[in-house]
Amino acid sequence: MPNKKLVAGLVPSLWAAVALLLTTSLIAEIAAVPTAAPGIASSLWTPITSVTALFFGADHIHGSFNLPSILFGLGIILLTSVLAGSLATAFIVYCLGWTPHPAAAALLGAACGLATEILLINLLCNWLQPENGIYNSL
C-alpha cells in the first residue's frame, strides 16, 4: 500500500501539470501569433516544444506536431511539476500543519505557485534563453 502522505503530495503536483499544459496550450492555439522563433506562430505545441528548446536550442521550437520535442517537453514539465509541487506541499505542511484551514492553505498555495512562476519561468528560464522562448511561446 503506497504511503498516503506521499500520494497526497504527488497528486496535486500532477493535476497542476495537467492544468498548466491545458491552459498554456489552449492559450497558444487561440492566440496564433508569431513567437520568438522566426517563422513559427504559436500553436497547441509551442509551449511544450519551447521547454525542449530550453535544453537543445531554438531549433526545437515547433508550431506543428514534432513528437520528440513534444515528448521531451512533456517529460520536463511533469518532472518540474512533481519536484516543485512536492517542495511546495512540504512547505505548506511545514507552515500550516497536516490539517490546515482551507482558506489558509489556498492562499499559501497560490503564493507558492506565483513564487514558482516568478522564480522558474520569469527569472531562471528567461535568463537561460536569450529570446525568452518559454515566455514568448504563448
MIZA-697566 format. One record per residue (C-alpha): x, y, z; chain; residue number from 1; residue in one letter. Coordinates in steps of 0.2 Angstrom, whole numbers, always signed. Each point is the difference from the previous one (the first is absolute). Layout:
! MIZA-697566
+-------+-------+-------+-------+-----+------+
!     u !     v !     w ! kette !  nr ! rest !
+-------+-------+-------+-------+-----+------+
!     X !     Y !     Z !     A ! NUM !    a !
...
+-------+-------+-------+-------+-----+------+
! end
This chain:
! MIZA-697566
+-------+-------+-------+-------+-----+------+
!     u !     v !     w ! kette !  nr ! rest !
+-------+-------+-------+-------+-----+------+
!    +0 !    +0 !    +0 !     A !   1 !    m !
!    +8 !   +17 !    -5 !     A !   2 !    p !
!    +4 !   +13 !   +13 !     A !   3 !    n !
!   -16 !   +11 !    +1 !     A !   4 !    k !
!   +11 !   +15 !    +4 !     A !   5 !    k !
!   +10 !    -2 !   -15 !     A !   6 !    l !
!   -15 !    -2 !   -11 !     A !   7 !    v !
!    -8 !   +15 !    +8 !     A !   8 !    a !
!   +16 !   +10 !    -6 !     A !   9 !    g !
!    +1 !    -7 !   -17 !     A !  10 !    l !
!   -18 !    +0 !    -6 !     A !  11 !    v !
!    -2 !   +19 !    +1 !     A !  12 !    p !
!   +17 !    +2 !    -9 !     A !  13 !    s !
!    -6 !   -11 !   -15 !     A !  14 !    l !
!   -17 !   +10 !    -1 !     A !  15 !    w !
!   +10 !   +16 !    +0 !     A !  16 !    a !
!   +10 !    -7 !   -15 !     A !  17 !    a !
!   -16 !    -5 !    -9 !     A !  18 !    v !
!    -8 !   +18 !    +3 !     A !  19 !    a !
!   +16 !    +8 !    -6 !     A !  20 !    l !
!    +1 !   -10 !   -15 !     A !  21 !    l !
!   -18 !    +3 !    -5 !     A !  22 !    l !
!    -1 !   +18 !    +4 !     A !  23 !    t !
!   +17 !    +5 !    -9 !     A !  24 !    t !
!    -4 !   -11 !   -15 !     A !  25 !    s !
!   -18 !    +7 !    -2 !     A !  26 !    l !
!    +6 !   +18 !    +2 !     A !  27 !    i !
!   +14 !    -3 !   -13 !     A !  28 !    a !
!   -12 !    -8 !   -12 !     A !  29 !    e !
!   -13 !   +14 !    +2 !     A !  30 !    i !
!   +13 !   +14 !    -2 !     A !  31 !    a !
!    +9 !    -7 !   -16 !     A !  32 !    a !
!   +13 !   +15 !    +0 !     A !  33 !    v !
!   +18 !    -1 !    -5 !     A !  34 !    p !
!   +12 !    -6 !   +14 !     A !  35 !    t !
!   +18 !    +4 !    +4 !     A !  36 !    a !
!    +5 !   -13 !   -13 !     A !  37 !    a !
!    +0 !    +7 !   -18 !     A !  38 !    p !
!   -14 !    -7 !   -11 !     A !  39 !    g !
!    -9 !    -9 !   +14 !     A !  40 !    i !
!   -17 !    +5 !    +6 !     A !  41 !    a !
!    -7 !    -6 !   +17 !     A !  42 !    s !
!   -10 !   -16 !    +0 !     A !  43 !    s !
!    -5 !   -14 !   +11 !     A !  44 !    l !
!   +18 !    -6 !    +0 !     A !  45 !    w !
!   +11 !   +15 !    +2 !     A !  46 !    t !
!    -1 !    +2 !   +19 !     A !  47 !    p !
!    +5 !   -19 !    +2 !     A !  48 !    i !
!   +14 !    +1 !   -14 !     A !  49 !    t !
!    +6 !   +16 !    +8 !     A !  50 !    s !
!    +5 !    -9 !   +15 !     A !  51 !    v !
!   +10 !   -12 !   -11 !     A !  52 !    t !
!    +8 !   +15 !    -8 !     A !  53 !    a !
!    +6 !    +5 !   +17 !     A !  54 !    l !
!   +12 !   -15 !    +0 !     A !  55 !    f !
!    +4 !    -3 !   -18 !     A !  56 !    f !
!    -2 !   +18 !    -8 !     A !  57 !    g !
!   -13 !   +10 !   -10 !     A !  58 !    a !
!    +0 !   -12 !   -14 !     A !  59 !    d !
!   -11 !   -12 !   +11 !     A !  60 !    h !
!   -14 !   +13 !    +1 !     A !  61 !    i !
!   -14 !    -6 !   -12 !     A !  62 !    h !
!   -17 !    +6 !    -5 !     A !  63 !    g !
!    -5 !   -17 !    -7 !     A !  64 !    s !
!    +0 !   -17 !    +7 !     A !  65 !    f !
!   +18 !    -6 !    +4 !     A !  66 !    n !
!    -1 !   -16 !   +11 !     A !  67 !    l !
!   +18 !    +0 !    +7 !     A !  68 !    p !
!    -1 !   +18 !    +5 !     A !  69 !    s !
!   -17 !    -2 !    +7 !     A !  70 !    i !
!    +4 !   -15 !   +10 !     A !  71 !    l !
!   +16 !    +7 !    +8 !     A !  72 !    f !
!   -10 !   +16 !    +4 !     A !  73 !    g !
!   -14 !    -9 !    +8 !     A !  74 !    l !
!   +13 !   -10 !   +10 !     A !  75 !    g !
!    +9 !   +15 !    +7 !     A !  76 !    i !
!   -17 !    +9 !    +4 !     A !  77 !    i !
!    -6 !   -15 !   +10 !     A !  78 !    l !
!   +17 !    -2 !    +9 !     A !  79 !    l !
!    +0 !   +18 !    +4 !     A !  80 !    t !
!   -18 !    +0 !    +6 !     A !  81 !    s !
!    +4 !   -15 !   +11 !     A !  82 !    v !
!   +16 !    +7 !    +8 !     A !  83 !    l !
!    -7 !   +18 !    +2 !     A !  84 !    a !
!   -17 !    -6 !    +6 !     A !  85 !    g !
!    +8 !   -12 !   +12 !     A !  86 !    s !
!   +11 !   +14 !    +7 !     A !  87 !    l !
!   -15 !   +11 !    +1 !     A !  88 !    a !
!   -11 !   -13 !    +9 !     A !  89 !    t !
!   +14 !    -3 !   +13 !     A !  90 !    a !
!    +1 !   +19 !    +3 !     A !  91 !    f !
!   -19 !    +2 !    +2 !     A !  92 !    i !
!    +0 !   -15 !   +12 !     A !  93 !    v !
!   +15 !    +7 !    +9 !     A !  94 !    y !
!    -9 !   +17 !    +2 !     A !  95 !    c !
!   -18 !    -5 !    +3 !     A !  96 !    l !
!    +1 !   -18 !    +6 !     A !  97 !    g !
!    -9 !   -16 !    -7 !     A !  98 !    w !
!   -18 !    +7 !    +2 !     A !  99 !    t !
!    +1 !   +18 !    -4 !     A ! 100 !    p !
!   -15 !   +11 !    -3 !     A ! 101 !    h !
!    -5 !    +0 !   -18 !     A ! 102 !    p !
!    +1 !   +19 !    -2 !     A ! 103 !    a !
!   +18 !    +0 !    +7 !     A ! 104 !    a !
!    +5 !   -14 !   -10 !     A ! 105 !    a !
!    -7 !    +7 !   -16 !     A ! 106 !    a !
!    +8 !   +17 !    +3 !     A ! 107 !    l !
!   +17 !    -7 !    +4 !     A ! 108 !    l !
!    -1 !   -12 !   -15 !     A ! 109 !    g !
!    -4 !   +14 !   -12 !     A ! 110 !    a !
!   +15 !   +10 !    +7 !     A ! 111 !    a !
!   +11 !   -15 !    -2 !     A ! 112 !    c !
!    -6 !    -2 !   -18 !     A ! 113 !    g !
!    +3 !   +18 !    -4 !     A ! 114 !    l !
!   +17 !    -1 !    +8 !     A ! 115 !    a !
!    +4 !   -15 !   -11 !     A ! 116 !    t !
!    -5 !    +8 !   -16 !     A ! 117 !    e !
!   +10 !   +16 !    +4 !     A ! 118 !    i !
!   +15 !   -10 !    +5 !     A ! 119 !    l !
!    +0 !   -14 !   -13 !     A ! 120 !    l !
!    -8 !    +8 !   -15 !     A ! 121 !    i !
!    +3 !   +18 !    +1 !     A ! 122 !    n !
!   +17 !    +0 !    +8 !     A ! 123 !    l !
!    +9 !   -16 !    -3 !     A ! 124 !    l !
!    -7 !    -6 !   -17 !     A ! 125 !    c !
!    +0 !   +17 !    -8 !     A ! 126 !    n !
!   +18 !    +3 !    +6 !     A ! 127 !    w !
!    +6 !   -16 !    -8 !     A ! 128 !    l !
!    -9 !    +3 !   -16 !     A ! 129 !    q !
!    +5 !   +16 !    -9 !     A ! 130 !    p !
!   -16 !    +2 !    -9 !     A ! 131 !    e !
!   -11 !    -5 !   +14 !     A ! 132 !    n !
!    -7 !   -14 !    -9 !     A ! 133 !    g !
!   -11 !    -8 !   +13 !     A ! 134 !    i !
!    -8 !   +16 !    +5 !     A ! 135 !    y !
!    -2 !    +6 !   -18 !     A ! 136 !    n !
!    -7 !   -17 !    -6 !     A ! 137 !    s !
!   -17 !    +6 !    +5 !     A ! 138 !    l !
+-------+-------+-------+-------+-----+------+
! end
